């Protein structure tokens, strides 16, 4: 009995210690990712979008504030997660290298599809990954499109990387690349923002990937007790189909902002 009491006391003590250390969670993500995430035009130190709204619903479920901050471009965001300077990434594909510095929460909160973008006058015919061999590709630095495609691209394709989606789209319109690899919804959003008329996506998509919430290994909030609370909350929110509503409302918000 004494051993049981000690064990229970330790468990309660660990939970209390986690609450003491984890007063607030800092979340971030890809800032060029509408309708999922983008910089708040009224306060560019923060991110808004469907994923940011999901973090606020998560905050209510776990009883801890979640601040969704702009940290920098996607490459820097991942470095900050490695160092434990941010707690959560609100939207990351699953890749083996990321397991080295983050834990993933299941289930995924959204599925996205990545497509090949080309100029409307392009002669590129795409049906399979091998159709891209010998062509000049471009994408955003440190982007992943799923473990299988990342490996194939590394071994078989010529894909340059640039710091931002806007730069990648500009280079494609100027014929500095034959195709761009990027997710469909954010691509459409930025094409509308930049008033680009001469680009189009090709189908089928190269991948359909899941977006996950992750927590840095070095986050002080990364405890068994906190991971359990977050996982339960995400499961509950997923069952409510919340993300479908959040994506729809944030598509409208993005369009409204770009029309100003």
Helices and strands as residue ranges (DSSP letters): H 2-21, E 24-28, E 32-33, E 37-40, E 43-48, H 50-62, E 65-68, H 74-83, E 88-92, G 96-100, E 102-104, E 110-119, G 129-132, E 136-140, H 147-156, E 158-162, H 165-173, E 179-183, H 184-193, E 199-216, H 224-239, H 242-259
